[in-house]
Amino acid sequence: MNNSDIDEVDENVTAELSRLRDSIDNIDAAVVHMLAERFKCTQQVGHLKAKHQLPPADPGREASQIARLRQLAENAKLDPAFAEKLLNFIIAEVIRHHETIAAGEDQ
Ligand SMILES: C=C(O[C@@H]1C=C(C(=O)O)C=C[C@H]1O)C(=O)O
């Protein structure tokens, strides 16, 4: 392998890295937009719950969501434990929002 071969490999690697990073950036943008839509829905749920004196958290609903998401993750060859951790992280933030709404700090 001479010097010009090395330059060529480097160019190919750079191009491949850049192509993959473009896709990663698109996926990250989609995740942000999807999360924003999810939080718009959960905010409405929070207001509905506050209006009807329902508790911010619903552990039964959470358990079925986790079971469903773990199965989806397994089918998609994503680590189910990671999927569960991610959902729990998001739900914890939603519950925090619902508590804020219920306390009337959201108006
Ligand atoms: C959105 C809700 O409130 C909470 C948040 C959930 C979620 O983010 O998916 C699920 C259950 C609740 O603990 C709900 O009850 O549906």
Backbone and ligand atoms as CSV (ligand in chain L), in Angstrom:
chain,resi,resn,atom,element,x,y,z
A,1,MET,N,N,0.856,-1.204,0.000
A,1,MET,CA,C,0.000,0.000,0.000
A,1,MET,C,C,0.892,1.255,0.000
A,2,ASN,N,N,0.769,2.080,-1.052
A,2,ASN,CA,C,1.558,3.306,-1.048
A,2,ASN,C,C,0.731,4.477,-0.504
A,3,ASN,N,N,1.353,5.666,-0.479
A,3,ASN,CA,C,0.696,6.821,0.137
A,3,ASN,C,C,-0.637,7.188,-0.514
A,4,SER,N,N,-0.717,7.058,-1.864
A,4,SER,CA,C,-1.965,7.450,-2.525
A,4,SER,C,C,-3.080,6.460,-2.184
A,5,ASP,N,N,-2.746,5.167,-1.939
A,5,ASP,CA,C,-3.762,4.194,-1.502
A,5,ASP,C,C,-4.341,4.613,-0.147
A,6,ILE,N,N,-3.453,5.011,0.751
A,6,ILE,CA,C,-3.900,5.418,2.096
A,6,ILE,C,C,-4.848,6.618,1.989
A,7,ASP,N,N,-4.494,7.601,1.132
A,7,ASP,CA,C,-5.361,8.771,0.951
A,7,ASP,C,C,-6.734,8.344,0.461
A,8,GLU,N,N,-6.764,7.343,-0.469
A,8,GLU,CA,C,-8.028,6.892,-1.035
A,8,GLU,C,C,-8.903,6.217,0.032
A,9,VAL,N,N,-8.281,5.335,0.847
A,9,VAL,CA,C,-9.024,4.693,1.940
A,9,VAL,C,C,-9.593,5.766,2.866
A,10,ASP,N,N,-8.770,6.731,3.223
A,10,ASP,CA,C,-9.222,7.796,4.115
A,10,ASP,C,C,-10.427,8.538,3.540
A,11,GLU,N,N,-10.378,8.822,2.248
A,11,GLU,CA,C,-11.497,9.524,1.609
A,11,GLU,C,C,-12.771,8.683,1.663
A,12,ASN,N,N,-12.615,7.379,1.406
A,12,ASN,CA,C,-13.779,6.491,1.451
A,12,ASN,C,C,-14.358,6.417,2.853
A,13,VAL,N,N,-13.456,6.301,3.837
A,13,VAL,CA,C,-13.913,6.224,5.230
A,13,VAL,C,C,-14.631,7.518,5.609
A,14,THR,N,N,-14.045,8.645,5.220
A,14,THR,CA,C,-14.650,9.949,5.537
A,14,THR,C,C,-16.033,10.069,4.903
A,15,ALA,N,N,-16.153,9.629,3.657
A,15,ALA,CA,C,-17.437,9.720,2.958
A,15,ALA,C,C,-18.476,8.819,3.630
A,16,GLU,N,N,-18.069,7.606,4.010
A,16,GLU,CA,C,-18.988,6.663,4.669
A,16,GLU,C,C,-19.434,7.203,6.033
A,17,LEU,N,N,-18.445,7.746,6.778
A,17,LEU,CA,C,-18.744,8.326,8.095
A,17,LEU,C,C,-19.735,9.479,7.949
A,18,SER,N,N,-19.511,10.303,6.953
A,18,SER,CA,C,-20.369,11.456,6.739
A,18,SER,C,C,-21.785,11.017,6.334
A,19,ARG,N,N,-21.875,9.973,5.491
A,19,ARG,CA,C,-23.186,9.449,5.063
A,19,ARG,C,C,-23.950,8.902,6.285
A,20,LEU,N,N,-23.233,8.133,7.118
A,20,LEU,CA,C,-23.878,7.564,8.308
A,20,LEU,C,C,-24.309,8.667,9.279
A,21,ARG,N,N,-23.457,9.689,9.415
A,21,ARG,CA,C,-23.797,10.776,10.352
A,21,ARG,C,C,-24.985,11.593,9.851
A,22,ASP,N,N,-25.126,11.719,8.536
A,22,ASP,CA,C,-26.307,12.412,7.994
A,22,ASP,C,C,-27.577,11.660,8.403
A,23,SER,N,N,-27.519,10.325,8.313
A,23,SER,CA,C,-28.697,9.519,8.707
A,23,SER,C,C,-28.948,9.637,10.201
A,24,ILE,N,N,-27.881,9.597,11.001
A,24,ILE,CA,C,-28.025,9.745,12.460
A,24,ILE,C,C,-28.692,11.094,12.777
A,25,ASP,N,N,-28.264,12.158,12.095
A,25,ASP,CA,C,-28.852,13.487,12.333
A,25,ASP,C,C,-30.338,13.500,11.978
A,26,ASN,N,N,-30.698,12.839,10.879
A,26,ASN,CA,C,-32.123,12.765,10.491
A,26,ASN,C,C,-32.927,11.987,11.525
A,27,ILE,N,N,-32.364,10.880,11.993
A,27,ILE,CA,C,-33.063,10.060,12.997
A,27,ILE,C,C,-33.229,10.852,14.297
A,28,ASP,N,N,-32.174,11.550,14.728
A,28,ASP,CA,C,-32.254,12.351,15.963
A,28,ASP,C,C,-33.333,13.427,15.831
A,29,ALA,N,N,-33.428,14.041,14.644
A,29,ALA,CA,C,-34.462,15.063,14.414
A,29,ALA,C,C,-35.844,14.418,14.520
A,30,ALA,N,N,-36.008,13.236,13.945
A,30,ALA,CA,C,-37.300,12.539,14.008
A,30,ALA,C,C,-37.649,12.218,15.456
A,31,VAL,N,N,-36.668,11.764,16.234
A,31,VAL,CA,C,-36.909,11.434,17.652
A,31,VAL,C,C,-37.391,12.679,18.402
A,32,VAL,N,N,-36.730,13.818,18.160
A,32,VAL,CA,C,-37.122,15.063,18.851
A,32,VAL,C,C,-38.547,15.453,18.467
A,33,HIS,N,N,-38.860,15.365,17.171
A,33,HIS,CA,C,-40.217,15.739,16.736
A,33,HIS,C,C,-41.265,14.779,17.310
A,34,MET,N,N,-40.949,13.505,17.334
A,34,MET,CA,C,-41.902,12.531,17.877
A,34,MET,C,C,-42.097,12.726,19.374
A,35,LEU,N,N,-41.006,13.029,20.077
A,35,LEU,CA,C,-41.125,13.287,21.523
A,35,LEU,C,C,-41.956,14.543,21.775
A,36,ALA,N,N,-41.745,15.562,20.944
A,36,ALA,CA,C,-42.516,16.809,21.111
A,36,ALA,C,C,-44.007,16.511,20.944
A,37,GLU,N,N,-44.367,15.695,19.962
A,37,GLU,CA,C,-45.779,15.330,19.755
A,37,GLU,C,C,-46.310,14.523,20.935
A,38,ARG,N,N,-45.468,13.595,21.435
A,38,ARG,CA,C,-45.886,12.775,22.586
A,38,ARG,C,C,-46.175,13.675,23.793
A,39,PHE,N,N,-45.260,14.657,24.034
A,39,PHE,CA,C,-45.458,15.539,25.199
A,39,PHE,C,C,-46.683,16.440,25.020
A,40,LYS,N,N,-47.015,16.801,23.765
A,40,LYS,CA,C,-48.249,17.575,23.546
A,40,LYS,C,C,-49.457,16.749,24.007
A,41,CYS,N,N,-49.450,15.446,23.680
A,41,CYS,CA,C,-50.555,14.558,24.095
A,41,CYS,C,C,-50.574,14.391,25.601
A,42,THR,N,N,-49.410,14.140,26.193
A,42,THR,CA,C,-49.394,13.871,27.631
A,42,THR,C,C,-49.767,15.132,28.420
A,43,GLN,N,N,-49.446,16.322,27.879
A,43,GLN,CA,C,-49.876,17.557,28.563
A,43,GLN,C,C,-51.400,17.619,28.606
A,44,GLN,N,N,-52.039,17.221,27.508
A,44,GLN,CA,C,-53.516,17.220,27.477
A,44,GLN,C,C,-54.068,16.207,28.480
A,45,VAL,N,N,-53.389,15.044,28.563
A,45,VAL,CA,C,-53.798,14.037,29.557
A,45,VAL,C,C,-53.666,14.646,30.960
A,46,GLY,N,N,-52.597,15.370,31.202
A,46,GLY,CA,C,-52.353,15.991,32.512
A,46,GLY,C,C,-53.473,16.951,32.892
A,47,HIS,N,N,-53.924,17.749,31.920
A,47,HIS,CA,C,-55.012,18.705,32.192
A,47,HIS,C,C,-56.330,17.973,32.443
A,48,LEU,N,N,-56.557,16.918,31.661
A,48,LEU,CA,C,-57.771,16.106,31.841
A,48,LEU,C,C,-57.797,15.469,33.237
A,49,LYS,N,N,-56.648,14.923,33.647
A,49,LYS,CA,C,-56.554,14.288,34.964
A,49,LYS,C,C,-56.765,15.314,36.078
A,50,ALA,N,N,-56.128,16.477,35.927
A,50,ALA,CA,C,-56.248,17.505,36.973
A,50,ALA,C,C,-57.707,17.948,37.106
A,51,LYS,N,N,-58.365,18.132,35.968
A,51,LYS,CA,C,-59.762,18.587,35.955
A,51,LYS,C,C,-60.682,17.575,36.652
A,52,HIS,N,N,-60.358,16.289,36.514
A,52,HIS,CA,C,-61.238,15.245,37.069
A,52,HIS,C,C,-60.648,14.558,38.307
A,53,GLN,N,N,-59.699,15.236,38.925
A,53,GLN,CA,C,-59.052,14.745,40.168
A,53,GLN,C,C,-58.521,13.313,40.036
A,54,LEU,N,N,-57.925,13.015,38.910
A,54,LEU,CA,C,-57.290,11.699,38.724
A,54,LEU,C,C,-55.808,11.812,39.083
A,55,PRO,N,N,-55.201,10.738,39.621
A,55,PRO,CA,C,-53.790,10.834,40.023
A,55,PRO,C,C,-52.850,11.012,38.821
A,56,PRO,N,N,-51.727,11.720,39.000
A,56,PRO,CA,C,-50.778,11.960,37.909
A,56,PRO,C,C,-50.224,10.669,37.303
A,57,ALA,N,N,-49.955,9.671,38.137
A,57,ALA,CA,C,-49.354,8.424,37.642
A,57,ALA,C,C,-50.401,7.319,37.567
A,58,ASP,N,N,-50.199,6.413,36.596
A,58,ASP,CA,C,-51.083,5.243,36.464
A,58,ASP,C,C,-50.193,4.011,36.284
A,59,PRO,N,N,-49.790,3.388,37.420
A,59,PRO,CA,C,-48.828,2.277,37.355
A,59,PRO,C,C,-49.311,1.090,36.502
A,60,GLY,N,N,-50.623,0.831,36.477
A,60,GLY,CA,C,-51.163,-0.272,35.669
A,60,GLY,C,C,-50.937,-0.031,34.186
A,61,ARG,N,N,-51.243,1.187,33.754
A,61,ARG,CA,C,-51.015,1.581,32.348
A,61,ARG,C,C,-49.520,1.493,32.020
A,62,GLU,N,N,-48.673,1.975,32.949
A,62,GLU,CA,C,-47.225,1.942,32.721
A,62,GLU,C,C,-46.727,0.503,32.545
A,63,ALA,N,N,-47.247,-0.404,33.381
A,63,ALA,CA,C,-46.798,-1.806,33.306
A,63,ALA,C,C,-47.140,-2.408,31.946
A,64,SER,N,N,-48.347,-2.094,31.430
A,64,SER,CA,C,-48.697,-2.670,30.129
A,64,SER,C,C,-47.893,-2.015,29.011
A,65,GLN,N,N,-47.609,-0.715,29.131
A,65,GLN,CA,C,-46.767,-0.060,28.117
A,65,GLN,C,C,-45.364,-0.671,28.105
A,66,ILE,N,N,-44.813,-0.925,29.292
A,66,ILE,CA,C,-43.457,-1.480,29.377
A,66,ILE,C,C,-43.417,-2.879,28.766
A,67,ALA,N,N,-44.425,-3.701,29.090
A,67,ALA,CA,C,-44.466,-5.053,28.520
A,67,ALA,C,C,-44.549,-4.977,26.992
A,68,ARG,N,N,-45.402,-4.073,26.502
A,68,ARG,CA,C,-45.576,-3.927,25.043
A,68,ARG,C,C,-44.285,-3.448,24.384
A,69,LEU,N,N,-43.648,-2.436,24.998
A,69,LEU,CA,C,-42.433,-1.865,24.407
A,69,LEU,C,C,-41.268,-2.857,24.429
A,70,ARG,N,N,-41.202,-3.665,25.487
A,70,ARG,CA,C,-40.141,-4.678,25.567
A,70,ARG,C,C,-40.286,-5.685,24.421
A,71,GLN,N,N,-41.554,-6.066,24.147
A,71,GLN,CA,C,-41.810,-7.011,23.061
A,71,GLN,C,C,-41.453,-6.383,21.711
A,72,LEU,N,N,-41.867,-5.120,21.519
A,72,LEU,CA,C,-41.535,-4.415,20.270
A,72,LEU,C,C,-40.023,-4.330,20.091
A,73,ALA,N,N,-39.327,-4.022,21.194
A,73,ALA,CA,C,-37.863,-3.898,21.135
A,73,ALA,C,C,-37.239,-5.235,20.746
A,74,GLU,N,N,-37.710,-6.289,21.385
A,74,GLU,CA,C,-37.164,-7.624,21.080
A,74,GLU,C,C,-37.330,-7.951,19.606
A,75,ASN,N,N,-38.537,-7.684,19.080
A,75,ASN,CA,C,-38.806,-7.945,17.662
A,75,ASN,C,C,-37.900,-7.120,16.752
A,76,ALA,N,N,-37.583,-5.906,17.215
A,76,ALA,CA,C,-36.761,-4.997,16.410
A,76,ALA,C,C,-35.261,-5.186,16.674
A,77,LYS,N,N,-34.917,-6.189,17.481
A,77,LYS,CA,C,-33.523,-6.458,17.846
A,77,LYS,C,C,-32.868,-5.282,18.592
A,78,LEU,N,N,-33.694,-4.616,19.399
A,78,LEU,CA,C,-33.196,-3.568,20.295
A,78,LEU,C,C,-33.219,-4.156,21.706
A,79,ASP,N,N,-32.241,-3.815,22.521
A,79,ASP,CA,C,-32.168,-4.340,23.894
A,79,ASP,C,C,-33.444,-3.939,24.676
A,80,PRO,N,N,-34.274,-4.915,25.107
A,80,PRO,CA,C,-35.514,-4.589,25.822
A,80,PRO,C,C,-35.267,-3.826,27.119
A,81,ALA,N,N,-34.152,-4.103,27.779
A,81,ALA,CA,C,-33.836,-3.399,29.031
A,81,ALA,C,C,-33.599,-1.915,28.746
A,82,PHE,N,N,-32.958,-1.641,27.611
A,82,PHE,CA,C,-32.726,-0.242,27.213
A,82,PHE,C,C,-34.064,0.441,26.899
A,83,ALA,N,N,-34.938,-0.265,26.168
A,83,ALA,CA,C,-36.250,0.287,25.813
A,83,ALA,C,C,-37.036,0.610,27.083
A,84,GLU,N,N,-36.974,-0.296,28.063
A,84,GLU,CA,C,-37.690,-0.084,29.323
A,84,GLU,C,C,-37.133,1.138,30.067
A,85,LYS,N,N,-35.803,1.228,30.115
A,85,LYS,CA,C,-35.178,2.370,30.812
A,85,LYS,C,C,-35.580,3.691,30.157
A,86,LEU,N,N,-35.576,3.692,28.830
A,86,LEU,CA,C,-35.925,4.907,28.089
A,86,LEU,C,C,-37.373,5.310,28.361
A,87,LEU,N,N,-38.286,4.327,28.311
A,87,LEU,CA,C,-39.698,4.637,28.562
A,87,LEU,C,C,-39.887,5.136,29.996
A,88,ASN,N,N,-39.226,4.491,30.954
A,88,ASN,CA,C,-39.353,4.933,32.350
A,88,ASN,C,C,-38.850,6.363,32.531
A,89,PHE,N,N,-37.776,6.703,31.816
A,89,PHE,CA,C,-37.204,8.049,31.879
A,89,PHE,C,C,-38.212,9.081,31.361
A,90,ILE,N,N,-38.854,8.739,30.235
A,90,ILE,CA,C,-39.836,9.654,29.635
A,90,ILE,C,C,-41.066,9.766,30.543
A,91,ILE,N,N,-41.549,8.631,31.034
A,91,ILE,CA,C,-42.755,8.637,31.877
A,91,ILE,C,C,-42.519,9.444,33.163
A,92,ALA,N,N,-41.330,9.328,33.737
A,92,ALA,CA,C,-41.021,10.087,34.962
A,92,ALA,C,C,-41.159,11.592,34.708
A,93,GLU,N,N,-40.718,12.033,33.538
A,93,GLU,CA,C,-40.831,13.460,33.184
A,93,GLU,C,C,-42.304,13.833,32.992
A,94,VAL,N,N,-43.069,12.954,32.365
A,94,VAL,CA,C,-44.503,13.208,32.156
A,94,VAL,C,C,-45.206,13.345,33.507
A,95,ILE,N,N,-44.901,12.442,34.436
A,95,ILE,CA,C,-45.546,12.487,35.754
A,95,ILE,C,C,-45.199,13.797,36.478
A,96,ARG,N,N,-43.955,14.212,36.324
A,96,ARG,CA,C,-43.531,15.495,36.919
A,96,ARG,C,C,-44.390,16.636,36.344
A,97,HIS,N,N,-44.593,16.616,35.033
A,97,HIS,CA,C,-45.451,17.636,34.406
A,97,HIS,C,C,-46.879,17.564,34.957
A,98,HIS,N,N,-47.397,16.327,35.119
A,98,HIS,CA,C,-48.768,16.171,35.605
A,98,HIS,C,C,-48.903,16.693,37.035
A,99,GLU,N,N,-47.866,16.470,37.834
A,99,GLU,CA,C,-47.900,16.979,39.216
A,99,GLU,C,C,-47.919,18.510,39.211
A,100,THR,N,N,-47.147,19.095,38.303
A,100,THR,CA,C,-47.121,20.559,38.182
A,100,THR,C,C,-48.488,21.082,37.762
A,101,ILE,N,N,-49.107,20.414,36.806
A,101,ILE,CA,C,-50.436,20.833,36.338
A,101,ILE,C,C,-51.448,20.708,37.483
A,102,ALA,N,N,-51.398,19.565,38.197
A,102,ALA,CA,C,-52.352,19.331,39.295
A,102,ALA,C,C,-52.195,20.368,40.401
A,103,ALA,N,N,-50.958,20.839,40.602
A,103,ALA,CA,C,-50.704,21.833,41.648
A,103,ALA,C,C,-51.108,23.239,41.195
A,104,GLY,N,N,-51.563,23.323,39.943
A,104,GLY,CA,C,-52.023,24.621,39.415
A,104,GLY,C,C,-50.891,25.558,39.060
A,105,GLU,N,N,-49.683,24.977,38.897
A,105,GLU,CA,C,-48.506,25.816,38.600
A,105,GLU,C,C,-48.276,25.959,37.108
A,106,ASP,N,N,-49.228,25.471,36.325
A,106,ASP,CA,C,-49.042,25.414,34.881
A,106,ASP,C,C,-49.822,26.512,34.156
A,107,GLN,N,N,-50.671,27.267,34.922
A,107,GLN,CA,C,-51.531,28.249,34.235
A,107,GLN,C,C,-50.743,29.510,33.889
L,1,LIG,C1,C,-49.917,9.860,30.084
L,1,LIG,C2,C,-50.389,9.291,31.204
L,1,LIG,O1,O,-49.869,9.575,32.486
L,1,LIG,C3,C,-48.704,8.947,33.002
L,1,LIG,C4,C,-47.663,8.889,31.947
L,1,LIG,C5,C,-47.640,7.850,31.071
L,1,LIG,C6,C,-46.872,7.960,29.779
L,1,LIG,O2,O,-46.063,8.878,29.646
L,1,LIG,O3,O,-47.107,7.128,28.875
L,1,LIG,C7,C,-48.354,6.670,31.369
L,1,LIG,C8,C,-49.048,6.523,32.510
L,1,LIG,C9,C,-49.108,7.587,33.553
L,1,LIG,O4,O,-48.288,7.218,34.642
L,1,LIG,C10,C,-51.527,8.356,31.189
L,1,LIG,O5,O,-52.074,8.050,32.267
L,1,LIG,O6,O,-51.918,7.928,30.090
